[in-house]
Amino acid sequence: PAFRGFQRRFLLGYLPALAADWLQGPLLFQLLHSRGFLRSQIAALYSCGFASNVAFGLVSGVFVDRLGRKKSCVLSSGLCSVSCLLQLSHDFLALAAARVLAGLGTSLLFSAFESWYLHEHLERHDFPAEWIPDTFSRVALWNSGLAVAAGLLAWLLAEGLPLGPAAPFLAALPFLALSGIFAGKNWDENYGKSRPCGKACGEGLRGLVSEPRALLLGLVQALVESILLIFAFLWTPVLEPHGIPLGIAFSAFTAASAAGSALFRRGATGRLRLQPL
C-alpha cells in the first residue's frame, strides 16, 4: 500500500505534464502556417526548439542535480506554460522564443521527473528496485492513451473554438498548472551529486569511447530520432492538402506507435523471443 500511494503521487504529477506535451504536437505546423510564415521560416522555428533541446540536454543532468529535481519539474511546467502563451503571438521572434522555451521545458520533462522518482523510490523509501519497471510500464500505458486522446482533443478544440489551432496550446495550460502545483505541494525535494559540468561531460564521453556498444547504440538512436523529427515536420503539409483531419491523423500515428511497442513486448516475452541488439 505504501508503494502504491507513492506511485500514485508520482503519476498524478507526471501524467498531466505528458498530456500537456502531447497537446502541443498535433497542430503546431498548422498554427505557424496560419500566421503567414513560409515553410522555410517554420523550419527555422522548429530548429530553434530542437537546438535548445540538444544544447540544454548536454547539461540538463548537472542542472537538475544542482537545482533540485522537484524544483526542476516545477520549472519545466513553468517554461512550457510561457511557451504556450507565446504561441498566441504573430511575431517571429516571440514564436522563436516560444520554441526555445519549449525545448528547455521538454528537456527537463524527460529528465527531472524520472530522476526524482528513482531517487525517491530507492533512497528515501527503500522500495525494491524490481518494482521500478511496474511504475514505468504504467507510465508507458497511460502515455500512449494520453497521446491518442490529445490528438482527438486538439482537433475538437481547433474546430470548435475561434482560436483555431492555437486552442490546444491554451488547453495545455491547466494540465501544466496541475502538474507544477501538485509536484510543488506533494513531492519532497531531492538532489544529485554536485559535480562540475565539464567533469560530468568528460565522464560521459569517456564512457562512450570505452564502450563501443554504447556508442553504437547512441548513433542508432540519434538516426532514429532524426527520422522522427523530420517526419514531425513533414507530415502536416503532406496530409493537410488532402483534407485529412490532423488531430485524427496524429491520434492514428500514436496509436500505431503504441501497438508496435505492445507487439514488441509480446514478441520479446512470447514464443518469438525477440531480443534487442
N, C-alpha and C positions, 0 to 999 in steps of 0.2 A: 504493500500500500504506500509506503514512503516513496518508493521509486516511481510508482505511477503518478503520485502527486507532483513530484519533481518534474517528471516527463511532461505532465500536463502544463505546468508553468512555462516550460521551455517552448512547447508548441504554441501556446497562446501568445507568446511574444514574437515567435519566429514566423509563423504561418501568415499573419496579416502583412508582414513585410514582403513575403514572397508573393502574396496576392497583388499587392501594390506594384511590384516589379513586373508581373505579367500584364497588368492593365496598361502599362506604358508601352508595350511592344506592338500590338496589332496595327495601330493606326498612326504610328509616328511618321512614316513616309508620306501618307496622305495628308497629315496635318501640315507638314513642311511644304508640300506641293500646293496646298490650298493657300499658303501665304504668298505664293507667287514666285518661289525660288526655282531656279533651274536645277536640273538633275546634278550638274557638277557642283553647285552650291550645297545641295542636300548631301552629296557625297562628302563634302568638306565638313559639314556638321556631324555626320556620322563618325567621321575620322577623329573629330575632336573628342567625342565620347570614348572611342576605342583607345586613343592615345593616352588620355588621362587615366583610364583603367590600367593600361600597361605600365605607365610610368609610376603610378602610385602603388601598383601591385609589387614593385620591387622593394618597397619599404613598408608596406602595409603591416606585415607581421611585427616588425620592430615598433611601429607606431602604435598598434593595438596593445602590445605588451606594456608599453610605457604609459599610455593614456589611461588604460583600464579597459577591459573588454566590455563591461556593461556600458560605460560612457561611449565607447566606440559604436555599440549597437544603437544607442540613442542618437549619436551623431549621424549615423547612416540614415536614420529616418528623417532627421532634420535636413540634411543635404538633398535627399530625394524630394522632400516637400518643396523646398525652394526651387528645385529644378522643374517640378510640375507647375508651379505658379508662373515661372518664366516662360513656359510654353504658350501662355496667352499673348505674348508679345509678338509683334511683326518685325522687330528689329533683328538683323542678322547677328550682331554682336551679343545681344541678350540671349538669343537662341543658342549661340555657340557657348556662352557661359552655362546655359542650362545643360548642354550635353557634357561639359566638363564636370559639373557638379554631379550629374547622373553617373558618370564614370567613377568618380570618387565614392559616391554612395554605394554603388553596386560592388565595388571592390571591398568595402567594409562589410556589406551584406553577406558576402560569401567567404569571409574570413573571421570576423569578430564573433558572430553568433555561434558558429561551431566551436571556436576556441573557448568561448565562455562555457559552453555545455561540457566539453571534455574535461576542463579543469574542475568544474563543479561535480561532475559525475565521479571522477577518480580521486580528487584531492579532498574536497570538502565533505562529500557524502560517503566516500569509500565504497561505492557500489562496484560489483564485479565488472571487469572490462568486457566480459562476454555479453553483457546486457546492452552495450553501446549499439550494436547493429539493429536491435529492436527499435530503438528511437529513430535511427536514420532510415530504416525501412518505412516507418510511419511517415516520416518527412517526405520521402520519395513518393509514397502513395498519395498523400494529401497534395503534394506539389503538382502531380500530374492532373488531379481533379481540378485544382485551382487554375491551372493553365488553360484547360478546356473551358471552364466557366468564364475565365477572364475574356477570352475571345468572343464568346457569345454576349457577355455583358457590355463589352466595348462597342460591339456592333449595335446593340439595342440603344445604348446611350447616344451614340453618334447619330442614329436615325431618328431618335425621339426628342432630342433636345436641340435648341437653337445653336448651341455652341459647336455642334458638329463633331469633327474628330478631336477637338480639344476636350470634350466632355469626359472621356476616360481618364485623362490626367487629373482632372479635378476630383473624379470619383476615387482616385488612388489616395487622396489626402486623408480621408478618415481612417483608412487602413494603416497608413504610416503613423498617424497620430496615436491610434490604438496600440501599435507595436511599441513606439517610443515611450508612451506613458506607462504601459503595462510593465515593460522591462525596467524602466526607471523606478517604479514603485515596488516591484515584487521580486526583483533579482538582486542578489548580493554582488558586490564588486570583486573582481579578482584581477591579478596582474601576472605577466610573464616575467621571465628573467630579463634583467636590464642588460642589454648588450649594445655596443656601438654598431651603428648601421653598417659601416664598412666591414667590420668583423663578421657580422651575420651574413652579408652578401658573399664575402670571401669563403666562408664555410660552405655555403650553398654551391658555389662554383667548384670548390674542391671536391665536394660530394658528387657532382655530375661528372667531373673528369675521372674520378677514381672508380666510378661505377658505370660502365658503358651502357648497361641495360637501362639505367635510369635516364641517361642522356637520350638514348633511342626512344624511350617512352615519351619523353618530353617533346622530341621533334615530331613524333607521330601525332601526339595530342595537339601540338601547335598547328600542324597541317589540317587536322580535322576541324579545329576551331576556326581557322581561316576560311575554310569552305563554308562553314555555318554562317560566319559573318557576311561573306559575300552573298550567300543565299538570303540572309535577313534584309540586305539592301535591295536585292533584285526582285523578290517575289511580288511585291506590291505593284510596281509598274508593269510587270508581266501579266498579272491577273486582273488588275483593275479595268483595263480597256474592254475586257470581255463581260463586264457587269457582274462578276462573282463577288458576293459579299465578303469583304476582307476579314471581318471578325469570325465568320463561319469557317473560312479557309484556314485562319490561324488556329482555330479550335481543332480542325481536322489534322493539321500538322502536328500539334502537340499530342493529340490522341494517338496518332500513328507512332510518335516517338515513345509514348508510354507503352504501347503494345509491343514495340520492338524490345524495350527493356524487359518487359514481362516474359517475352518469348526467350530471351537470352537466359534469364534466371531459371526458367523451366528447363532449357536445354543444358544449363550448367549443373543442375541438380538431378536431372532425369536420366533417361537411358542414353541420350546422346553424349553426355559427359563433356560438353564443350568447356574448354579452358582458355582463359586469356593467355596471350603470349608472355 
